[in-house]
Amino acid sequence: MKDKTFEEALKELEETVKALESGELPLEEAVRKYEHGLKLSKHAQSLLERAEKALTKKMEDGEEKDFSVEETKEQE
């Protein structure tokens, strides 16, 4: 799981959700897919948190400064 990119994890999670929503899976398989979906979700969340931490700090005049979405929109 650790080698999956965010996009790969998200795509697999979407496929898992579709399979579960279909209602056609036997109970045991549905439970396995649900548990796997939870792992995928946690992995994707972890990747998002890492990306957020990387973006919340940037160097400006030698000092760290919080990064905000509004600030980048103003600079465009």
Residue pairs with C-beta under 8 A, 6 or more apart in sequence:
1 9
1 39
1 40
1 43
2 43
4 12
4 40
4 43
5 47
6 44
6 47
6 48
6 51
9 40
9 43
9 44
9 47
10 40
10 44
12 40
13 37
13 40
13 41
13 44
16 33
16 34
16 36
16 37
16 40
17 37
19 25
19 33
20 30
20 33
20 34
20 37
25 33
55 67
56 66
56 67
57 64
57 65
57 66
57 67
58 64
58 65
58 67
59 65
